[in-house]
Amino acid sequence: MATVLMCRRCPRLSRVTAFSTTAEHKAKHESSKRKKEKQDKPGAAKTGTESGTTIQLLKPQDYRVLYNPAAYVKGRAGSQQHVARDSSQALGDTFTGPGTTQAPQTFPTASSQALSPVRNALSKPRSSILLEQSILATLYKEEAEKEKREMHDSKEDPRMFQKGRPEYSSLSCDSAEPAQTLSAEEGDSILQSVAGCEGSTGILTDYFLKLSRLPAERRAALASDPGFSALCHHAVTAIRLFSTPDLIQILKACVPLAVPASHPLLNVCEAEFCRRAWDMGLEQLLLVADCWRCLDRSVPSYLSILFSYANLHWKELTLPQFVQLLYIIGEGRRSPADLAQKVESTILKHLDAFTLEELGAICLGLFKSVSGISGHVMRRIADRVSLQMEDMSTYALVNVLKMLRYTRMDHLPLMRELGRVIPPRIPATNIQGIMHITLTYSSLHFFDEDVLTAVAASLPSKVSYCRSKDAAKFLWSFGCLDYEPPNEEEFYSSLIKQLHAKLHEFSKFPEHLLTALLGLAFVKRFPEELIDFALREEFIQKTRGSKYELNKDLFTLGKSVEIECPSYQGSRLSPQLCQEFTEIVSSFAEREIYVRPEIVEATSLLENMLGGPEYVKNHMILPHTRSSDLEVRLAADGRPVPFNFKDPVAAKKLKDMGVSLTDDLMSQLLQGRAHNRSPTEVGNEARIPRQERGDAAGTPCLGDALPAGAKSQAEPKPGCWQPKEVRLALQVSNRNHFCYGSKRLLGLHCLKRRQLQLLGYVVVEIPFWEWFPLLKRSRSEKLSYLHYKVFCPALLTR
């Protein structure tokens, strides 16, 4: 094998730690600040990374390296990640892919025997052998570490609840290996004698049961065996002659035999079970449904019959039958509407009798089938879980959290107990479980630093097992809660690299990329290569075909890049798209946001306080943030500046629409009318210019409106900024803008305030914990509060 030294910039270069210069540079690069961090596409060069020296192995035609590292055979996520990359020949390309059936081999890291296949294939100079040894030693070490993490990629068994009661043995199909196996010789004997058993249903059933006890490797070879094909043909021919118990036994045997879901025998069995369903018992129906699930075959017609039968015989359901039914409903991904009320009443009836694993199975079934459940029932489930959480498996607990998230249940005792119980479990939890835990916190806007820190610490070592969906939801969750963990650089860089590795998946699932990029934008991270990919016209067209509404997300991402990344040179949203998205968002705001009572009240009071509707505008300064602003402008001397001229004619003639809030008037508003004077008298006195009241200064006080008939020195044109103007963006917030039970802003609203400041606005907070209680108070108290917010002297010094 010829060996050529080549200079090449490649993402996989970091795997070759034998080259000290590359390793040292990588260490320095990873410890640099976020502004220096540039993530690369698969196979592309890393921005700002020096070229390193790699080894490219030139293979003669038809040459194949015989070595098979164990992790490349066993590792699912890691192998797929490498296969997906579009870089050309590099270290590791010669290894066998994940589809190989060769038994995995492991070798000690320093063992020279590991190189024997390669060494025997072609003699090499000693220097090449030593170099290859160092490279393979590095690969062994990394793959061994991957094997240790293999458990994090494993999926939990959703059928664990069936082990809690013996009754489930008659309701479910046991897919475990048989206790007594059949020898290969006996199996061959059965296959050779198939021809003589035509028409004998008892013998056919017995043959299926015996063959299902063959060793796993022998069962795998049956699919191409003519004898087994003949056996299946005889069963299809005699399908109506089988008794129902025998037919169920054949279906159960098909599970360990791994009969393909589309096999003709299963087609015939499904039709026959649908025909016989109304003559079967509920126990048999549930068992058959479980077999279909184990065979991974979709049987909507059969499930419809099962649900109708269960509805008619609901009172006969035992507790295990009810849980098994909900499991089947969840795995079938459909919820019978006519069962919803009965399901809720049965949950309440047996709530204290369910095991904790059964509660998890119930919640998973409801979640997968998108079944609605009342807040009362969910709260009762959460009450019990919060008291017994330590005794619950993490898998069952995660299933409860899924339903808690789905119902938007703010169960404080459960969340607090979760914050105590779950952090120590995070390192041993698989990646999908960790994702669902994290997503629960962000969906419920519940901030728990201990949980998020534990997730962030555990994630980098498991990130290769993240699906595109998982990586996106991790980034969204941390961004939504506006939390950057102590290991933020390692955390974010590992997830961004995983996004690059999964780039090919985003054409099919564009929503995941937008979710991830928005989560990053919330915490001021903008990976330009990924953003360029997301804003390309071809990707935008992919979003049009998604089942999700992605226009708002595209709009938020595109405009955020414009404001926060002035040096960005990649793809951008077209002006036409931005205008289209703005109109959609504005239409929604007019219907749903501007009309909220707290915003309407603040707008009305500000108009009266400042002098009319020209002085305040209720709109979205940043439409892509999808929340309203009350905009007010102040001149350098503190005088309100009119700017909101809906009618251009109004700009030519200003009319004094309001009352100047003098100190005397504010005192009267707060303490009551002086000497029982009428509001008109008070208002007229307030309109008297300060000079006529003996004010020697002769200049307007902060907050004074223009006197009646007076004109400003330079009437502004509508919508134009004036020199040294202070532009206020008043934020009338509500609870949904903050983390649950706290004053911590969510990521989107942090992004909005950050961008308003970048555009020159002064953000003035009118938080719900101050404003909402005032809505029930007197008008004078509300005016006093708003006057303080708008005319705070500190605003003019900014």
DAPE-V112779 format. One line per field, one symbol per residue. ss: DSSP state (h for helix, s for strand, l for the rest). phi: phi as a letter, one per 20 degrees, with the letter a starting at -180 (. if undefined). psi: psi as a letter, one per 40 degrees, with the letter a starting at -180 (. if undefined). A space follows every 50 residues. Layout:
ss=???
phi=???
psi=???
This chain:
ss=lsssssssllhhhhhllllhhhhhhhhhhhlllhhhllllllllllllll lsssssssllllllllllshhhhhllhhhhhhhhllllllllllllllll llllsllllllhhhhhhhhhhllllhhhhhhhhhhhhhhhhhhhhhhhlh hhhllllllhhhhhlhhhhhlllllllllllslhhhhhhhhhlhhhhlll hhhhhhhhhhhllslhhhhhlhhhlhhhhhhhhhhhhlhhhllhhhhhhh hhhhhhlllllllhhhhhhhhhhhhhhhhllhhhhhhhhhhhhhlllllh hhhhhhhhhhhhlhhhllhhhhhhhhhhhhhlllllhhhhhhhhhhhhhh lllllhhhhhhhhhhhhhllllllhhhhhhhhhhhhhhhhhllhhhhhhh hhhhhhlllllhhhhhhhhhhlhhhhhhllhhhhhhhhhhhhhlllllhh hhhhhhhhhhhhhhhllhhhhhhhhhhhhhlllllllhhhhhhhhhhhhh hlhhhhhllhhhhhhhhhhhhhlllllhhhhhhhllhhhhhhhhllllll hhhhhhhhhhhhhhllllllllllhhhhhhhhhhhhhhhhhhllllhhhh hhhhhhhhhhllhhhlssslllhhhlllsssssslllllslllllllhhh hlllllllllllhhhhhhhhhllhhhllhhhhhhhhhllhhhhlllllll lllllllllllllllllllllllllsssssssllhhhsllllllslhhhh hhhhhhhhlllssssslhhhhhhhllllhhhhhhhhhhhhllhhhhhl
phi=.fccecebebgegffeefefffffffffffeffgfeecedfgnefefmdf fdecddeeefgmfcfefcffffeefefffffffffdfegbgofeffffef dfffcccfgeffffegfffffafcfgffffffgffffffgffffffffeg ffefefefdgffeebffffedceeeffffdeeffffffffffefgedfne ffffffffffffdfggffffefgdegfffffffffffdgeefffffffff ffffffflfgfefgffgffffffffegfdeefffffffffffffeldecf fffffgffffffdgfefegfffffffffgffelbdfffegfffffffffd gfefffffffffffffffelefbfffffffffgfffecffeeffffffff fgffffeleeefgffffffeefgfeggeeffffffffffffffeldecff fffffffefgfdffeffgffgffffffffgelcdfgegffffffffffff fdgffffecfffffgfffgffgdmccfffffgffeffffgffffeffded fffgfffffffgeecfefdefcffgfffffffffffffffeddfefgfef fffffffffeppffebcebdfdgfembecdecccffenffdfbedfdgff febedfdccfeffffffffedoffllffgfffffffefgfffenfffmdf fgofeffgnecffbfffgneedglfddedfdeecffecfgmbdeffgfef gfffffffenededecfffdeffffeefffffffffffffdfgfffef
psi=hihhhihhhhdededgedhdddddddddddeiiddehhiiiheiihhehi iihihhhhhiheihhehgidddddhcddddddddieiahihedeiiaeei eihiiiiideheddeddddddhiiiddddddddddddddddddddddded deeihiheeddeeeiddedeeihheiiidhihidddddddddeddeeheg dddddddddddeeiidddddeddehddddddddddddfdeeiiddddddd ddddddefhideiddddddddddddedeeiidddddddddddddefhhgd ddddddddddddfdeehidddddddddddddefihhdeedddddddddde deeiidddddddddddddefhiiidddddddddddddfddehiddddddd ddddddefhggdddddddddddddeddeiidddddddddddddefhhhdd ddddddddddeedeehidddddddddddddefhhidfddddddddddddd deddeeddgdddddddddddddffhghdddddddeiddddddddeieihe dddddddddddddegdeheaiiiiddddddddddddddddddddehdddd ddddddddddeieeeihhahdgdeefiiihhihhideehihheggdhddd ddhhhheahhgiddddddddeihhffiiddddddddehiddeefhddeih ihehihiheiiidhhiiheiiihfihhhghhgiideeiihfifhiidddd ddddddddeeihhhhgideddddddeaiddddddddddddfhdddee.
